[in-house]
């Protein structure tokens, strides 16, 4: 099963790479190789050191020890410019584009010849696009692009500037199934042209589909490298987390209760007066998980904030048990006893105070429950310990500042605090975004437990496979409108992808 790396024609070879941040060893004596004409998947739990390792290849960090070889030559990569000169480029999860510029401007910005040397650049971009089967309008403004188009610009920008070695960090996180397959076709074309590609991802089905080999990291160490054709998702999961795991999500069958949340003809506008949600209507019932799918920017965030009292409603109504909560502040909503909990997309923005420890973050939600002038830290500490134990939060103790926790553990603290408030409705916005398998399944189990208690759960997510297994119904948003609400057990990922791009409307396809 272990690869015999006798072929020395490596695009990248890492030997004994070490990197520490204070007392934390992010990378501990890691070895890794990738060949030209190969796609390597990099797997590991949150905090296993994947992104740190790739940041050293792209020049953001510098290793404390070990050696880096590019095309057989030992190199020192001190900056992103060094990486660029060596033909290494990285597409990060958060795109680094200038919204007010065109695709062509972004592709040539900071590259060969500079932005204002425009001669032949459209021809070069077109030739490059045709070579790898990219679809792109070079004169389109980035602000008017879909997520998939922006990703295309990022990749083309690297290729235009001579990258032969590409690193993609969670490239399919916000793509539809159709967009993902289109991206994979492009990557396969790039592989045929001799590019070396490294993909960081948590989606095992995609690993099996696109990669030639898989390198697994665990607690900062390289565990093993295997041929994709000789492994399976269960084995990869066991190598990642250190023990066997059941990969199917438990769908709890509950009797649907009363209508707990009714949204009627909801219309929301952004600061420019553009409608981000248009006449949206749906119901959420007790003991139900209602999924909300859609490409990024379809109004998911604004919908969550409007229900939680954080976004002004232009038209329509939000009713909780027939009580109109429009115009109420978040605190007024809580004081009414509505018990609505909101787990935001930005966990360290609106959700938690990064500089405070876990106990103090619990108190941010509970301090108003106590009478008198004294703050009850004992109860908050008991609650913090309960959350840490039940959700398996990896932390030295409950007095550790939240900013020192990994992303998965921050997410668990946030979810645990919201559940501890004994809500009737939980709104989760991207609750497992970027989380490893172990952390994700802990959160799925916690949401299922709330469903069994009769809580209504609004689950805004990105992974359609997860939504099909976890949710009872799925509502699809496209450009702020509902393009369909379907029973999860009776639909397919491909049909949801069509609804997400308005390629079909609900009921149009009998094979859903």
Secondary structure, DSSP 4 states (H G I P E B T S, - for coil): -B-------EEEEEEEEEEEETTEEEEEEEEEEEETTEEEEEEE-TTSSHHHHHHHHTTSS--SEEEEEETTEEE---SHHHHHHTTEEEE-SS----TTSBHHHHHHTTSTT-TT--TTHHHHHHHHHHHHT----TTSBGGG--HHHHHHHHHHHHHHTT--EEEEESTTTT--HHHHHHHHHHHHHHHHTT-EEEEE-S-HHHHHHH-SEEEEEETTEEEEEEEGGG--HHHHHHHHHSS----SPP--------EEEEEEEEEEE-TTS-EEEEEEEEEEETT-EEEEE-STTSSHHHHHHHHTT-S--SEEEEEETTEE-TT--HHHHHHTT--EEEE-S-IIIII--TTSBHHHHHHHHHGGGS-SSS--HHHHHHHHHHHHHHTT---S-TTSBGGGS-HHHHHHHHHHHHHHT--SEEEEESTTTT--HHHHHHHHHHHHHHHHTT-EEEEE-S-HHHHHHH-SEEEEEETTEEEEEEEGGG--HHHHHHHHTTSS-TTS-TT-
